[in-house]
Amino acid sequence: MAPQETPPALGAPSGGLPDGPPVETPAQRRAHDRALTGWLWREYVRRWTPYILLGMLLMAVDGAMVGAVSALLKPMFDDVLVAGQSGMVIFVALAISGTFVIRGVTSLLYKILMSYVAQKVVTSLQLRLTDHLMRLDQSFHHEHSPGHLIDRVRGDTQELTIVFDKIIPGFARDGISIIALVCVALYTDVQWTLVALIGVPLLVLPAAFMQRLVRKMGVATRDASAMASTRLDEIFHGVVTIQRTGLEARESGRLGRVLNRFLKAKVRTVGGQAAMGSLSDMVAALGFGLVLVFAGRQIIAGDRTVGEFMSFFAAIAFLFEPLRRLGGLSGAWQTVLASLDRVHRLLREQPRITQPDGPLVPPPERGQETLRFENATFAYDQEPVLNAFSLVAEAGKTTALVGPSGAGKSTVFTLLTRLADPQAGRVTIGGADIRQMDLAQMRRLFSVVAQDSALFDETLRDNIVMGDETVTEERLQAVIKAAHVDEFLPQLPAGLDTRVGPRGSSLSGGQRQRVAIARALLREAPILLLDEATSALDARSELMVQEALDRLSTGRTTLVIAHRLSTVRNADKIVVMEAGRVVEEGTHAELLAQGGSYARLHAMQFRDGNGTTEV
């Protein structure tokens, strides 16, 4: 999907996912809301204008039928029930029945039409938001959990359906209903109408207060929903650990507390929205009481007919229901704005890793991919992960990175593939700064096989080919054999067309690694990055995967991260890292002879004779 233009700034601060709207004056908030509404209209809704106008026409017809029903009550009472004009019976019956038929048809057509438009708008926004999030660098994803972002993409955007389910039909249908009913009421008696509506101005101040309150409640609800999504994401990703350690009750309790917070926030929001509509009920009570006192005397005196009163009474009774719904729409719109504000601010997040300005440096020729780190410093927060780190990995050779956990080994891969940039120093490939290369071309130089190589819930074929439609069947079969995927392929029910499950859950660890190796072989990138690719495998699987990795690394510039020193003893160079720095480097024999950090790691791992102890 092609990237889209970042939405214009609306006054909200960029950076991070704020917990709520920025502190502003009421005037600034109104201006912000207008700008936010304009952005939504221009970017996502305007293209659907013909559909929306048709939908509003359908709802206007629906709303007009309410006024028609109230007007038809006068002839029904005066001409049919009181005067006994039999000729009017069929007319009144057909007319009233027709209004209900028309309302049913227009309502059905509107719901089908606007459901289509709503889902198109929401889907478009979800795709844009997901595409944008995939382009943000690792520092952003380091700060924001997947569950939190899933709730932004799914939960916040779904709130926009309120616009099409409630707001548009509300203004079109209820607006016309109010106009039609007021016309019927005024036609019947102007004084009765003024008396009935005397309390309407009393709605203004309470409604303004409730709007601000509902906006805050909506923000709190979305925050609580994001926390619940985050907790669920952690539970399902860590379900094996939870089951093995018997933490089911603990995790249920933690989730229960988060869901309880969401429950309270949701109930407050719904209550606030309902209160907006309930205000009109209080006004209706005042209006009806006064009208009954005022009009009842006129009817008793014979100045007005029962049919006139019933027509007026129905018009006013029907009138307060759309008024009630319109009052609730204000609260619903505030909820939409709260979610839309969060989505917009997320779209304003700018990736720090971007295409370079100025002329681009071409990628190096094959065989010239020497990798260099020159005094590179990098920190996710305040504490540096790499500190003036320098490294040379010669083209066509295998360089291994070893050292204790937290030494910064994985961060080397992060910087090398430009998932993040160093705060100081630079990284070069073939002598060229990677920040001056085309980002897509630079990343195509790498194949990566990690301990947890990502597999997708697609077929085995899709997970190897990864969307490359140019791969021939002969080429695919060759890499399958080279990666030893063919050894377990006959066990799968549909062969290459077997779905591998979420994150490859239907495959064993060794099988997943072989799929990742086949993927890397097919990519044919000149630089190979191996991140503890065999550390979680049993002895037999490790042997097969290591054989495939040896075949994969032949002729490539290879950088290996390993905890098991037995897997890197044949590397051309071994680099020992501690606290983000290089402390030793050399061959296996040279480093053992020095008797330093590597020798101590080697002695620690091989003291029990199997070389499998991790550091």
ZIPE-V601828 format. One record per pair of residues at least 24 apart in sequence whose C-alpha atoms are under 6 Angstrom apart, sorted by the first residue. I is the first residue (numbers start at 1). GAP is how many residues later the second one is. D is the distance in Angstrom with one decimal. If there is no record, write none. Layout:
BEGIN
i=I gap=GAP d=D
i=I gap=GAP d=D
END
This chain:
BEGIN
i=20 gap=199 d=6.0
i=44 gap=77 d=5.9
i=55 gap=55 d=5.4
i=56 gap=116 d=5.3
i=58 gap=48 d=5.2
i=59 gap=110 d=5.8
i=59 gap=113 d=5.5
i=59 gap=114 d=4.4
i=60 gap=112 d=5.3
i=60 gap=113 d=4.7
i=60 gap=116 d=5.6
i=62 gap=41 d=4.8
i=63 gap=110 d=4.3
i=63 gap=111 d=5.9
i=63 gap=113 d=5.3
i=63 gap=114 d=4.3
i=64 gap=112 d=5.9
i=64 gap=113 d=5.4
i=65 gap=34 d=5.4
i=67 gap=113 d=4.9
i=67 gap=114 d=4.8
i=70 gap=241 d=5.2
i=70 gap=244 d=5.4
i=70 gap=245 d=5.3
i=71 gap=240 d=5.7
i=73 gap=238 d=5.1
i=74 gap=233 d=4.2
i=74 gap=234 d=5.4
i=74 gap=237 d=5.2
i=77 gap=230 d=4.8
i=78 gap=229 d=4.9
i=114 gap=50 d=6.0
i=118 gap=43 d=5.5
i=122 gap=35 d=5.9
i=126 gap=27 d=5.6
i=136 gap=215 d=4.5
i=137 gap=214 d=5.8
i=137 gap=282 d=5.6
i=138 gap=281 d=5.7
i=147 gap=82 d=4.8
i=147 gap=83 d=3.8
i=147 gap=86 d=5.2
i=148 gap=78 d=4.9
i=148 gap=82 d=5.2
i=151 gap=75 d=5.3
i=156 gap=183 d=4.9
i=159 gap=177 d=5.7
i=160 gap=176 d=6.0
i=167 gap=162 d=5.9
i=174 gap=148 d=5.0
i=178 gap=141 d=5.7
i=181 gap=134 d=5.1
i=185 gap=127 d=5.2
i=196 gap=91 d=3.9
i=196 gap=95 d=5.7
i=197 gap=90 d=5.9
i=199 gap=84 d=5.2
i=211 gap=120 d=5.7
i=214 gap=58 d=5.6
i=214 gap=117 d=5.9
i=215 gap=119 d=4.9
i=215 gap=120 d=5.8
i=217 gap=52 d=5.1
i=218 gap=51 d=5.9
i=218 gap=117 d=4.9
i=219 gap=119 d=5.6
i=221 gap=44 d=4.9
i=221 gap=45 d=5.5
i=224 gap=38 d=4.8
i=225 gap=37 d=6.0
i=228 gap=30 d=5.8
i=273 gap=55 d=5.6
i=273 gap=58 d=4.8
i=276 gap=51 d=5.2
i=276 gap=52 d=5.1
i=277 gap=47 d=4.3
i=277 gap=48 d=5.9
i=277 gap=50 d=4.7
i=277 gap=51 d=4.6
i=280 gap=44 d=5.3
i=355 gap=84 d=6.0
i=356 gap=80 d=5.5
i=360 gap=76 d=5.6
i=360 gap=77 d=5.3
i=361 gap=75 d=5.6
i=361 gap=76 d=4.9
i=364 gap=66 d=5.5
i=367 gap=28 d=6.0
i=368 gap=27 d=5.7
i=368 gap=62 d=5.5
i=369 gap=26 d=4.9
i=369 gap=60 d=5.5
i=369 gap=61 d=4.6
i=370 gap=24 d=4.6
i=370 gap=25 d=4.3
i=370 gap=59 d=5.6
i=370 gap=60 d=5.0
i=371 gap=57 d=5.9
i=371 gap=58 d=4.8
i=372 gap=55 d=5.7
i=372 gap=56 d=5.2
i=373 gap=54 d=4.7
i=374 gap=51 d=5.5
i=374 gap=52 d=5.4
i=375 gap=50 d=4.8
i=376 gap=46 d=5.9
i=376 gap=48 d=5.5
i=376 gap=49 d=4.1
i=376 gap=50 d=5.7
i=377 gap=45 d=5.5
i=377 gap=46 d=5.7
i=377 gap=47 d=5.0
i=378 gap=44 d=4.8
i=378 gap=45 d=5.4
i=385 gap=195 d=5.4
i=386 gap=194 d=3.9
i=387 gap=193 d=5.2
i=387 gap=194 d=6.0
i=389 gap=192 d=5.2
i=395 gap=162 d=4.9
i=396 gap=159 d=5.5
i=396 gap=160 d=4.8
i=396 gap=161 d=4.2
i=397 gap=160 d=5.2
i=398 gap=160 d=4.5
i=398 gap=161 d=5.9
i=398 gap=173 d=5.3
i=398 gap=174 d=5.3
i=399 gap=160 d=4.9
i=399 gap=172 d=5.9
i=399 gap=173 d=6.0
i=399 gap=174 d=4.8
i=399 gap=175 d=5.8
i=400 gap=159 d=5.7
i=400 gap=160 d=4.5
i=400 gap=161 d=5.9
i=400 gap=174 d=4.7
i=400 gap=175 d=5.9
i=401 gap=159 d=5.9
i=401 gap=160 d=4.9
i=401 gap=174 d=4.9
i=402 gap=160 d=5.8
i=402 gap=174 d=5.0
i=403 gap=173 d=5.5
i=403 gap=174 d=5.0
i=404 gap=211 d=5.3
i=407 gap=170 d=5.8
i=407 gap=171 d=4.8
i=407 gap=172 d=4.7
i=407 gap=173 d=5.1
i=408 gap=172 d=5.1
i=445 gap=80 d=5.0
i=445 gap=81 d=5.7
i=445 gap=82 d=5.8
i=446 gap=79 d=5.3
i=446 gap=81 d=4.8
i=446 gap=82 d=5.8
i=447 gap=73 d=5.2
i=447 gap=78 d=5.6
i=447 gap=81 d=5.0
i=448 gap=80 d=6.0
i=448 gap=81 d=4.7
i=448 gap=82 d=5.9
i=449 gap=81 d=5.0
i=450 gap=80 d=5.8
i=450 gap=81 d=4.4
i=450 gap=83 d=4.9
i=451 gap=81 d=5.3
i=451 gap=82 d=4.4
i=455 gap=48 d=4.8
i=455 gap=49 d=5.1
i=456 gap=47 d=5.2
i=457 gap=43 d=5.8
i=457 gap=44 d=4.6
i=457 gap=45 d=4.6
i=458 gap=41 d=5.0
i=459 gap=38 d=5.0
i=459 gap=39 d=5.0
i=459 gap=40 d=4.0
i=459 gap=41 d=5.9
i=460 gap=36 d=5.1
i=460 gap=37 d=5.9
i=460 gap=38 d=5.8
i=461 gap=35 d=5.0
i=464 gap=55 d=4.6
i=479 gap=39 d=5.4
i=480 gap=38 d=5.8
i=483 gap=31 d=5.5
i=483 gap=34 d=5.9
i=483 gap=35 d=5.2
i=483 gap=65 d=5.1
i=485 gap=29 d=5.9
i=510 gap=31 d=5.2
i=526 gap=30 d=5.2
i=527 gap=29 d=5.6
i=527 gap=30 d=4.7
i=527 gap=31 d=5.8
i=528 gap=30 d=4.6
i=529 gap=29 d=5.9
i=529 gap=30 d=5.0
i=529 gap=31 d=6.0
i=530 gap=30 d=4.7
i=531 gap=30 d=4.8
i=532 gap=29 d=5.4
i=532 gap=30 d=4.8
i=563 gap=51 d=5.6
END
